[in-house]
Amino acid sequence: MVTTTQQAAGRSMTILEAHYDPALAAEIRDLAKARNAVILAHNYERPEVQDVADYVGDSLGLSREAARTDADVIVFCGVQFMAETSAILSPRKTVLLPDLAAGCSLAATIDAEQLRAWKAEHPGAVVVAYVNTTAEVKAESDYCCTSGNAVEVINAIPADREILFLPDMFLGAHVRRETGRDNIHVWMGECHVHAGIDPEHIARTRAQHPGAEFLIHPECGCATPVVEAISAGAVDPHNVHILSTEGMIRRPAQTAQDTFIVATEIGILHRLRRENPRKHFIAANDRAQCSYMKVTTLPKVRDALRDLQHRITVPDDVAARARTAIERMVRIGGTAAVSPFGPEDPGE
């Protein structure tokens, strides 16, 4: 997805490329109704994909929505580990991923075999897996966590137990610093979007927009180095708000401030602008794009519904071992997904 930066009222503005097709969007909605399907879209999907979805949210919010939906079919416009989570939580439903190329560079940094080898080096250690992991890795883990509840999960584990935290090295460094525990071993994995959001670039962007609020969404791998940098003192915490997706969306209405710097994948700018049309939002870095999120297009959503492709399934034994950790994650934290059609129209 290509972006350009334009000047608007004397301020820079990230322009998200969109490919709207009203006829195709109507066809998708008709197919969804005929299939008794719900379309879930992650905040970082293309604008036109977000707009055709029944619910838009972060991975945890969407997984919760998938678990409680009455639909027969779930079309998950996100990445593969998210669709796997939905399949585990909703084993009797058909879960579709519009494009099998929608992977995750962070999840790909560790597989089940590598985790088993790491566990063998630390017998008796408790394994805490960030949500951005495959089903097979979750099945080898004791706990799942989100960025928002990682510290809480770690603090719930007895202080004398060794912990293996994976796969995000930035989130791992943050929770180790926040909990003060020196018995946390961290896997050296990272998201490919990390390079687009760094303390030096953040400082420069904030200097260009003095007084702007700085919003960080912790439920995404690309924002975890910023969270870690704040706890390390590398980023000035003044006027910084670390918020869930819904908290980030609500924040502009709660303050007289009209300018916000957003440190996460730039796809969220579409939803922020749609729900706060009188506010001004600046990407912390225009290059902070997840190429995997952007592979999903309207034609692929249409094809998934029309042909019931590509179905995501998880072997029963893997699902059974992963389910407990996932359900604990769903219960502990996260925010609900929302309908882009507004509360008066659930988008059915």
N, C-alpha and C positions, 0 to 999 in steps of 0.2 A: 504494500500500500504506500503510495507516494504522498508526501506532504509538501506543502510550500509554506513559507513564512511571509506574511504580508503585513503592512502597516495599517492599523485601524485606529483612528483618532489619536495618532501620534504614538501608538503602542504596537509592539510586535504581536502577531497572532498566528498560531499554528492552524493551517487550513487542512482539514481531513478530506482526502479524496473519497468520493462516494459515487456509486453507480446505481442510481434509482431507476426502477422499472415498475411503474404502477400496475401494469397488466400482469407482470410476473408475480408481483407481491400478492395481487388478488388471487392468482392461480394457487399460490402457496397456501393462502388462508383457506381456500375452498378444499384443497387436498387435506389439510390438517383437520378440517371439520369432518370430512368423509372418512378419514382414518381414525377418528377419535384420538388425535395426536396433540401433544403439547410441545411447543418449540421453546427451548431454553437457550439463551444467548449470553455469553460472558461479556463483561463490560469492555473487553478489549477487542471484540469482534468489529468488523466493518460497520459503519453507520447504518447502511441499508439492511444489514442482517439484524442488528439490534432492533430496528424499527418494525420488522415483520414478526418478531418474537412475541410470545405470550408473556414471558418473564425475562428480565435482564438482571444480572447480579454477579457476585463473585462465585468462585467455585463451591464454597461451602453453602452459600445461600441457595444456589441452584441445585446442589445435591439434596438439600432439605426439601426443596420444592418437588424434585423428582420423587422423593420418598413418599410424599403425601398426595401426589396427584392421582386422580381417578382415570386418567387417560390410559389407553391401551398401548400407545406408542410415545416414546420420548425421543425427540430430535435434539441432540445436544450439540449446539454450535459453540464449541470450545476446543479443548485438546483431549487426547486419548485417555489420559489418566482420569479426567473428570467423567468421561463417559463410562469408564470402568467402575468408578465409584457409584454412579447411578445404577449400573447393572447389578452391582453387589447389593445395594439397598433396595432395589426393585426387581428381584429375580424373575417375577412373573410377567414383566413388561418387556416390550421390544424396544431396545435402546439403539438408536442409529447415530452414527457419526458421519456427517456429510462428506468428509474427505479423510481418508486414512493417513494422509501425510501430515495431519495435525498432531504432531508430537510435542515434546517439551524437552528443551536442552538441559534443564535442571534435572528432571526426572531421569534423563538418559545418562547422568553421571554415575549412577550406581545401579547394578542389577542384583537379583536374588543370590546368584552365586558369589558375587563379591561381598555381599552382606554376610552370607554364611561364613565366609573365610574370615571376615573381620570379627564376627562373634566368636569364632574359634580362638582368636588371639586374646579375647577378653572374656573368658568363661564366667557366667553369672552376671554379666553386665545387662542393664536394662536398655532396650532399644527404643528410641523415640524418633519416629519418622515424620518429617514435614509432609503435609498433604500432597505436595508436588512430587509424588512417587508413584511407581506402577503398583498394580494390585499384588504382584508377586513379592515386591519389597514390603508392602504393608503386611502381607501374610507372615513375613519373617520378623515383624516388629511387635513390641509389647504395647506401645502407645502410638497413636497418630496425634498430630497437633497442627494448629494454624500459627501464623505469626502472632496473632492476637492473644492466643492462650498458651504459647510455648513456655513462658516463664512460669505460669500457673501449673502446667503439667510437670515441669521439672521440680518445682517446689513440693509437689505431692509425692515425690519419690523419696524414700528414706535417704538421709544425707550421706550415709556410709556406702550407698550402692553406686558402683561405676555406671556411667551412662554413655551410650553410643548415640550421638545425635547426627542425623543425616537428612538430606544431602547438602543443605545450604550452609557454606562456611561463614557467611556474613551473619545469618540468623543465629548460627551456633555460637559465634563469638559474642553476639549481643546477649544471648541468654546466659552464657558463662559469666559475663561481666555483671549482669543484673542479679543473678542468683549468688554470686560470690563463690561458686563451687569450682574446685580445681580437679575434680574427678570426672569431668565431661570431656569425652573424646569427640572431635568434630570431623566429619567427612569433608574433604576438600572439593566440594562441588559448587557450581555457580550457574546462574542463568545467563544466556547469551545477550540479554538486554542490559546486563549490569554495566557494560562499558559506556552506555549512553547516559548514565546518571552517576556522577562522582562528586565528591565534596568541592573540588576546585570549580567545576562547572556550576554547581549550585550557588556557590558564593558569588560568582560573576553574574548569574541571572538575578539573584536577590539584590545585588548592588545596582543593577539596571532598573529595578522596580522597587525602590525603597517604600516601606510601609505595606507591601503586599503580604497577605497571609501565605504561609507555606504549608500545603496539605500533602500528607503522605498516607498512602493506603498500604497497610502492612500485609494484606492478604495476597501478596504477589511477590514472586522471587525477585523481580527487577527493583523493588523498593527496599529490600532487606539491607543492602549496604548503606542506605541512607539512615535507616533506623540504627544500625550498628555504629555509624559515624557520629550520630547524635550522642549515643551513650558513651562513646569514646572521647567526646569533646571536639571532634573535628568539624562539626557543623553547629553554628550558633543556634541554641534552642529557642531564642526569642521569636515570638509570633509563629511558632511551629505547632501544628496539630497533627498528631498521628491518629488517624481515624479509619473505621471500617468504611466500606463502600457507602452504606446508607448514611453514616455520619458525615462522610465527605460530601455527599449530595445535599444533606440538610444544612451543613455549616454555612453556606452563603446566605441563606435566609435568616440565620441567627445573628448576623453581624451587619453593621453599616458598611463594612469594608466592601469595596466593589472589585478588587483585583486579587487574584489568587494564583500562586505558582504551584503547579501540580507535579509531584514527583512519583510517577508510576507510568505504566504503559500508556501511550497517548490516546488509545482508543476511548478511554474514559472521558475525554474532553467532549465527545459527542453527547453523552448523557448529561454531563454537567451543564452544558450550554442549553440543552433541550429543557432541562428542569429549572434552570436559572437564567432565563434569556436576557436579563438586564445586567448580568455580571460579566466580568472579563476574566478569562482563564488562559494562563500561559504554561506551556509545557516546560518542565525543568530542563528537558533536552528533547528537541524534535526528533532525534534519532532513536529514542527509546521506544522501539517498535518490536513486537513479537511477530516474527515472520510466520510462525506456526498458526497463530490466531488469524492471520490474514488470508490463509488459503481457502477458507470457507466463503463461498459466494452465493448469491441468490439462486443461480441455476443449479448449484450443487445441493442446496436445501430442497429445491423443487424435486430434483432427481431422487434424493433420499426418501422423500415422502411418496413419490409416484411408484418407485421400484422397491421400496423398503430395503434400501441399501445404505450404508454398510453396517451390518448388525454387530454390536459389540457384546461379547459374552466373556464370562470369567469361569474357568473350571470350578466345579462345586467344592473341591477340597481347598483350593486357593481362596475362594470366596468365603468359605466358612471360617478360615483362619484370619482373614482380613476384616471380617465384618465387625468383630468386637471393637477393634481399634478405631474403625471408621465411625461406628455408632457412638463411641465415647466422644470423638471429635465433634460430631453433629450435636450432641447434647450439651457440651461444655460452652461453645461459643459460636459466633457468627451472626449474620443478619439475614433477614428474609430477602428474597428477590422481589422485584416489583414488576407490575405490568406497565409497559410504555403507553398503553391506551388510557391510563388513568383509572381511578377507583370506580368510576361510574360505568366503565366498559372493560370487562376482564379480558377482552380480546378473543373471545370464542367465536 
